[in-house]
Amino acid sequence: MSKIGIIGGSGLTELPGLEITDEIELDTPWGRPSASITVGKINNTEILFLPRHGNPHTIPPHKVNYRANLWALHKSNVSEIIAVNAVGGITTAMTPCRIVIPNQLIDYTHGRADSFHEEGLDEVKHIDFTDPYSESLRQQLIQAAAEKHIDIVPTGTYAVTQGPRLETTAEINRLEKDGCDIVGMTSMPEASLARELDIEYACCSLVVNWAAGKTDEMITMEIIVNNLKDGMGKIQNLIAAVMSNK
């Protein structure tokens, strides 16, 4: 039986409304996942919830064991993953507390273990990554947002940076020239690993601050945390709406 996976990012270490039925502890060929997988139901839909940064939130983005996380969800029969990310807004539409359902990404990370196909291969493996996010799952998020009157941006290009530091003004200017709308640290290699495993994968990104140089205001953790609090309820409502349509 296929199941729905939710990968929680900053601000989403638990999923309110989840009727918990089990908890899964898994070892994988790639090591331990960030945390145990919580199994439960929302609106009678079975979901598996995994906090990307651990619970409590202690694993920085460049140290997340993405392969272990995706493999654990795969082995738990997950067929779709909605990944929640906290991001910075670059272009004018990407205002704090808005939800973005990106359709493209550019990967600026380095040194991350980003493939299952590295050793002991019978032949070299390649994946088609023309469209990095599942269009069918993106449309489910967009439709659910419309039904619940949740304000979203239905497309955007996600710049994935290494972290854990935030970017310089010059770096953000470069990302904007490259065509990026939002910037975060976690959509890669999650998206490509999901593709290698034939899992439908889409992002639900919450803008928690203006990116560097886009406002005169300093970027502080206080601003980020306050915007996480303000926006995460909308993320939770959106996820619940998607589940009700399953």
SULDA-V311033 format. One line per field, one symbol per residue. psi: psi as a letter, one per 20 degrees, with the letter a starting at -180 (. if undefined). burial: # if it has 24 or more other ideal C-beta (glycine too) atoms within 12 Angstrom, else .. Layout:
BEGIN
psi = ???
burial = ???
END
This chain:
BEGIN
psi = pqrpqpopbpimirnqionpirpppqqrijaqrhrqpppaqpljppqppoohjrornioqhijpnhggghgghgijkpiqpoppqprqpgrhimqpjqppnqirqpojrqjqojqimhqkqhqppqqokgoiqohhhghgggghgghjlpproirqpoporgaiqrrrghgggggghijqhrpajiipjgghgghhjkpppqqnpppiqqrpiiqipqoqhggggghgghhhhhgghgghhghii.
burial = ..###########.#..#.....#.#.#.#..###.######..##########....#.##.###########.#.##############..################..#####...............###..##.###.##..#.#.############..##...##..##...##################.################....#...##..##..##.##########.#.
END
